[in-house]
Amino acid sequence: MDKTTQRRLFGTDGIRGTANTAPMTAEMALKLGQAAGLLFTRGNHRHRVIIGKDTRLSGYMLEPALTAGFISAGMNVTLAGPLPTPAIAMLTRSLRLDLGVVISASHNPFEDNGIKLFGPDGAKLSDETELEIEALMAQDLSGRLAGPRKLGRASLLVDAAGRYIEAAKFSLPRGLRLDGLRIVLDCANGAAYKVAPAVLYELGAEVISLGVEPDGFNINHEVGSTAPKHLCEAVLKHGADIGIALDGDADRVILADERGEIIDGDQILGLIARDMHETGKLTGGGIVATVMSNLGLERFLAGLGLTLHRTKVGDRYVAESMRELGINLGGEQSGHVILSDYATTGDGLIAALRVLAVLVRSKKRASEACRVFAPLPQLLRNVRYAGASPLGLPHIKASIAAATARLGTAGRVLIRPSGTEPLIRVMAEGEDSVLIAEIVNGLCGEIALATAEAAE
């Protein structure tokens, strides 16, 4: 069996679930802190971990539980408070810490929460390391925990936000400013609600902020990158040059041009890839994206003499492939964009700054500069299921094979289970939008029927 299929807690982006319900409980967080603390205690120095979070109410439950777990394993804990996921990854590496932790369920509603771990290099942990942590969590660790004199301590990192703000500003080319740009910024009532507006303001932009009043319950609620309607409306209302929408932990970004029309992650990747290629800053002869990225992006890159390398869904798989291939740009259609010269994981704010740099240098409107290719018709639908996944049923496999054969070389079909929710994601793309809709709707209907029959 493949190692990734053996995991019980970790999904495609850490551990995630409904807050105060298994597995997302204080008890689990305590055990996770103990197990990860023991695994990452390597050497005789005083080991340290940083913990950041987004603005969910349940963060107040999980943060002290994790802290207790790490302290009982003998680690010193540095608390950073609400900060974007990429900020914690950056601080883990720049402060030479042994481990970084983010308490966040990213774009999910406030009822959910999650825990993501970063190694000393600021990169998300591998499947193998997550399996080791799970194995330790299942054991009795009482005999391996720190003695009374070797317990860790907890402290606050008071300048955490300032460190990230300066790092984000540094990602812009030297001397480049955003003076004269009017920007609508939606922070999703999430982790970037303070730092993102500060970065844009300090760089000279006029900033109209949305989603900067978190109350513990409103993270991602009708705001942010997964709900960009208000962003688009605000761009038109204020006559802005561009709109920027982050998600709850600010590791992804979606843009809106001055006409209030959405610019997705594939277009952002294409724009940044071309700019880096033309300025000689793109390494590895291409970029890395996932199986979800549009064929139009692949064809656009091929026209530039660049290769699109695909991975399975999950920005950590993108990051791993980037390191293996020596590539410094990668990401996902959903808006995770990794610029490894500046960040080890998806960073929505830094990606947005790279787009703004292109706008400033080219003096073009966002609608002209940010649409670098014509996407092929692509349709994605989700089917919720309970119990075992219906994808293993013979007649479902046969239907997927038949749909793939209908598209042939003119398109593709992609069916996969979500790594964070009990959903089957059904996607198809190709030249014929009518055929694509017929295939997706047909497959969704069959999967839904199989799910209903299994529940009877």
C-alpha positions, 0 to 999 in steps of 0.5 A: 500500500502506498504510504500516503494512503495509510495516513489517518490524520494528515490530509493534503494540507495538514490535519483538518476537521470540525473544531472540538470534534475528532480529530480536531480536539484539544486532546489531539493537539496535545498529542501532536505537540508531544509527538512532533516535539519528540521527533524534531528534538535532534541534537543537544541544543534547546529546541524551539517551535513557533506557533501562529494562527488565523482568527478562528475562535477555536484557535484559542483552544488549540494553541494552548493545547499545542503549547502544552504538548511541545513544552512537555516534550522539552521544546521552547514555544514562541507564540506569534499570534495571528499571522499568514501561513507563509509568515510562519514558514518564513520565521521558522527558517529565518529564526533558525527554529526546529519546527513551525506550526500554523493553526488554520483551516485556510479557506474553510468556514470558521467551524473548521480548523486545522494544523499545518507543520513546517520543518526547519527549512520552512517547508511543509513536512513530507508524507513520510514525516507525517506518518512518523508523527502519526505513529508516535501519537498512537504510542504511550509517550509518557516515558519519553517526555521531558523531566521537570528541569527540562520542560520548555517555556513559552514566550511571545514574538512581539515583532513577528508582524513587522518581520513579515511586513519587511520581508514582503516589501523586500520581494518587490524589485529595488526602488519599485513603488506602488504610488498612484495605484488604487487597490481593493484588498480583501483579507477574508477577516483572516490572518493577514488582516493587519499585515497585508494592508500595511504592506501595500500602504507602506509601498505607496498604494491607496488601499481600500480594505475589506474583511479586516474586522475578524470576530472569531466567526466571520473568517471567509464568510462571504469574503476572501478568495473563495467568495470574491463577489464583494471584491469585484463590486468594490473594485467597480464602486471605488474605480480601483486599478485592481482587487486582491483577495486573500484567503483565511491564512493568506497562502492563496490569492485571487485578483479582480481587474479594473472591470471587476472580472476575476483573474485566477491562479493559472493566469497569475502563474502565466503572467509571472512566468512570462515576466520572470522568463523575459527578465532572466529570473526563471530557473529550471526552464518551466514552472510546476502546477497541479493536475487542475491547471488549465490546458491553456496555461500549458499551451501558453508556456509551451509557446514561450519554450517553457515546460509545465510540470504537473503534480497531484493537488496540494501546494506542498507537492508543488513545492517538493517538485520545484525543489527536485527540478530546480524551478523557482515558480509554481502554484495552483489554479486556486491561487496558491503561488510559490515564489521560492526566491522569497517564500517556501510555501504559497504566499498570496501577498507576495504573489500579488506584489509580483503582479503589481510590479508588472502593472507598474513597469508595463503601465498597462491596465490589469485587464490587459496585462493579467490575461495572458492566455485563453483558457480552455472550457473547464468544468468542476463539480463536487459530489458529497459522499458518506462512508467509502469512496464510490470511485472504486466501484467497477461501473464508476471506473468504467464510466470514467474510462468511457468519458476519457475516451470520448474526449481523446486527445482534445481534452482530459477528465480528472476525478479525485477525492478531496484531501480535506472534505468528503467530496469527489471532485469531478473535472473535465476540460476540452475544446467543446464546452457542451461536451464537457458539461455533458461529461461532468454532469453525467459522471456526477449523476452516476457518482451521486446515485452510487453514493445514495444506493450505498447509503440505503 
